[in-house]
Amino acid sequence: MKWEFKNGIPIYLQIVDQIKRQIVSGELAPGSRIPAVRDLAQEAGVNPNTMQRALTQLEQEGLLHTQRTRGRFVTDEEEVMRETRQQLSREYIAELYKHLRELGLDREEIVAAVSAWEDTDK
């Protein structure tokens, strides 16, 4: 996994977001075991406590679960995956909309721009 961190946002929140994207996109398959905290922390170049905090949050959100002595696993609950995918979609759309409005585009221009991009992305 390629870890990218930005200034101004807590690292653990960025880890949460990156792992969420991997889960809902299927890059981390439902039911799959994720590496140990220390291994992930070393790979990401962060303190193990930071990684632990991120994984704990993902567990609280229902995206990961722990099996005693076996490790952490990605949820296989479809409803949790669907809700998380929708939540991320809303956040990304809100961010895109905000930036396009800052450029002076109105709603119709935004819809046209997205439609035009979709047509050229095929």
N, C-alpha and C positions, 0 to 999 in steps of 0.2 A: 504494500500500500504506500502511495506517495502522500506524505503529510505536508500540508501547506498551512502556515499560520500567518495571521494578519495582526498588526498592532491595533490596540484599542479595544479588543474583544478578549475576554478571559480565555486562556488556552483550553481549559476543560470544556467550555461551551463549544469551541471550534471542533474539538475532538468528538463531542456528542453529535454535532451536525454532520461531520464527515462519516461517522459510523452509521448514523441514521440513513444517510444517502446510500451507503453501501448495502444496508439491509433492504430498504424498499426497492432498490434497483435490482436486487437479486445477486449482486456481487458477493454478498455474504448470504449463503443459501439458508432458508428456513431449516432449523434443527441442527445446523452446523456448529461445531465447537470453535470458539475463538481462542486465540493464543492467550497465554497467561499475562497477567498485568505487567510483570517485569519485562517480558519479551516485547509486548506492545509499547511500553514506555521507552525501552531502548531503541526500538525501531523508529518511534516518533521523535526521539531526542528530548523527552520530557521526564520530569520527576515521576517515579511510580505513584506517589500520592495524587498527583494530578490525573494520571490515567485512572486510578482507582475511583476518584471522584466522578469522572466522566462515566465510567462503567456502572457505578452505583446509580447515577441518574437514569441511564438507559434501562437498568433493571426496574427502577421505580416507574418508568413509563411503560413497562411491559414488553420492551423490545428484546431484552436479554433475560435469562433466568439461570440460576446457579443450581447445579446438582452436586451435592456434597461429595467431595473427593474426586469428582470427575471434571469439574471446571464450569465455565460459562458457555451457554449455548444461545443461539439466535432463536427467537420465538418462532413457532410455526402457526400461531393464531392469525388467521386471515383477517379478522376484524381489526386487530391491532395494526396490522400492516396497512390495511386500507385507510384507516383513520390517520396514520402517520403520513402516508403518501398524500392524502388530502391536505393535511396541515402544512407540510412542506410546500406543496403546490401553491396554497394560498399565500404563504410567506414570500415565495419567489415572485409570484404575480404582483403582489403588493409592492415589492421592491422595484420591479420593472416599471410598473405603472407610475410610481413616484418619480423615477428618473425621467421617464418620457414626458410627464407633466412638467417637470422642471425645464425640459427643453422647449416647452411651449405647445406641445401637441394636445389637441382636445381628444375626447373619447373616440370619435369617429376616425381621427387620424391614427390613433393608437391601434384600433381594431384593424384598419387598413394596413398598417405597418406590420402587424403580426401576421395577417393573412398573406401579405406579399412575401414575407420572410419564409413562411411555411411553404409557399409555392416554389421558392428557389432552393429550399433545403432538400428537396426530393431527389 
